[in-house]
């Protein structure tokens, strides 16, 4: 092999290496562009996730607030029912007292009625005894 042939071979190899380097550089640039696109997508995803994190934090706060409201309502309802039960007992006691008073009053009335009507009945019988005509005219 002569120097010229060797020089041609070296030139061909240099061209091949330069071609390969150019191709590799183009490929690396494509890969870099793809990575840049991927980085942009990740940034967008990160922004979305940051928004989701904020929304989740808001949801957690709202949930805690709702749990507190429900607990407060539960305790208020329990208090109200206990007060209602206490008032219910008082009402039942007052009704029982009224029943007792009505019973005594009705008994007193019966006693008064018996006394009054008994007295009137005695007087009427005396009148009938003195005036038998009056009794017979009333019967007709």
Secondary structure, 3 states (H helix, E strand, C coil): CCHHHHHHHHHHHHHHHHHHHHHHHHHHHHHHHHHHHHHHHHHHHHHHHHHHHHHHHHHHHHHHHHHHHHHHHHHHHHHHHHHHHHHHHHHHHHHHHHHHHHHHHHHHHHHHHHHHHHHHHHHHHHHHHHCHHHHHHHHC
